[in-house]
């Protein structure tokens, strides 16, 4: 429960930065399936749809194309979903880093990879520094 509370607090901090216009977050379209699946364990369908709709208003959604899938299948990632996320990130010129709680699966990433805690620390030092 403590880990979940910390994750929620970190997410709130990141989304506050979005609302303040300090950062822009990109989420691949494939993430919506995963978020829907996870949230339906604890929320109703209507609540989940509201959450996803709000998320779509706050973030930029990157498309998952056939080319991205083909590249993801050729990458040496342990997990295909992570390879798809990585290849989506590569299509965006303004991506500074990937944020994930599972950094070990992004060892092959040519983009910097940060945990949510590291990302918030980086953002806070960038905003105040």
C-alpha positions in Angstrom: 0.0 0.0 0.0 2.8 2.4 0.8 4.4 1.8 -2.7 1.0 2.6 -4.3 0.6 5.7 -2.2 4.1 6.9 -3.3 3.3 6.1 -6.9 0.1 8.2 -6.7 2.0 11.1 -5.1 4.6 11.0 -7.8 1.9 10.9 -10.5 0.1 13.9 -8.9 3.4 15.9 -8.9 4.1 15.1 -12.5 0.5 16.0 -13.6 0.7 19.2 -11.6 3.7 20.2 -13.7 1.6 19.5 -16.8 -1.3 21.7 -15.6 1.2 24.4 -14.8 2.5 24.2 -18.4 6.0 23.3 -17.2 6.3 19.9 -19.0 4.7 18.1 -21.8 4.1 14.3 -21.5 3.8 11.9 -24.4 2.0 8.6 -24.0 1.9 5.9 -26.7 -1.6 4.8 -27.7 -0.8 1.3 -26.5 -0.6 2.6 -22.9 -4.4 3.3 -22.9 -5.1 -0.4 -23.2 -2.8 -1.1 -20.2 -4.2 1.8 -18.1 -7.8 0.6 -18.9 -7.0 -2.9 -17.8 -5.3 -1.9 -14.6 -7.8 0.7 -13.6 -10.8 -1.5 -14.2 -9.6 -3.6 -11.2 -10.5 -0.8 -8.9 -12.7 1.6 -10.8 -16.0 1.3 -12.6 -16.1 1.5 -16.4 -17.4 5.1 -16.3 -14.7 6.1 -13.9 -12.1 4.5 -16.0 -13.3 6.2 -19.2 -13.3 9.6 -17.4 -9.8 9.0 -16.2 -8.6 8.1 -19.7 -10.5 11.0 -21.2 -8.8 13.4 -18.8 -5.5 11.9 -19.5 -6.0 12.4 -23.2 -6.7 16.0 -22.6 -3.5 16.5 -20.6 -1.0 14.6 -22.7 0.1 14.0 -26.3 -0.7 10.6 -27.7 1.8 9.0 -30.0 0.5 6.7 -32.7 1.6 3.0 -32.9 2.1 2.2 -36.5 3.0 -0.9 -38.4 6.6 0.6 -38.8 6.9 1.0 -35.1 5.7 -2.5 -34.5 8.2 -3.9 -37.0 11.1 -1.9 -35.5 10.0 -3.0 -32.0 10.1 -6.6 -33.0 13.7 -6.2 -34.2 15.0 -4.5 -31.1 16.7 -6.4 -28.4 14.2 -5.6 -25.7 13.1 -8.3 -23.3 9.5 -7.1 -23.5 7.7 -6.2 -26.8 5.6 -3.6 -25.1 8.7 -1.8 -23.8 10.2 -2.0 -27.3 7.0 -0.4 -28.7 7.1 2.4 -26.1 10.8 3.0 -26.9 10.1 3.2 -30.6 7.2 5.5 -30.1 9.5 7.8 -28.1 12.0 7.8 -30.9 9.4 9.3 -33.3 9.2 12.5 -31.1 11.8 15.1 -31.6 11.2 16.8 -28.2 11.5 13.7 -25.9 14.1 14.3 -23.3 13.7 11.0 -21.5 11.5 8.0 -20.8 9.9 7.6 -17.4 9.2 4.1 -16.2 9.3 2.2 -12.9 10.8 -0.7 -14.9 14.2 0.9 -15.9 16.0 -2.5 -16.2 13.9 -3.4 -19.3 15.2 -0.3 -21.0 18.9 -1.1 -20.9 19.1 -1.0 -24.7 17.5 2.5 -24.9 19.5 5.2 -26.5 17.3 7.8 -24.8 17.8 8.5 -21.1 15.5 6.5 -18.9 14.4 7.6 -15.4 12.3 6.3 -12.6 9.4 8.6 -11.6 11.4 9.8 -8.6 14.4 10.6 -10.8 12.2 12.4 -13.3 10.6 14.6 -10.6 14.0 15.4 -9.1 15.3 16.3 -12.6 12.2 18.5 -13.3 12.4 20.2 -9.9 16.1 21.0 -10.4 15.4 22.2 -14.0 12.4 24.4 -13.0 14.1 26.0 -10.0 17.6 26.0 -11.4 
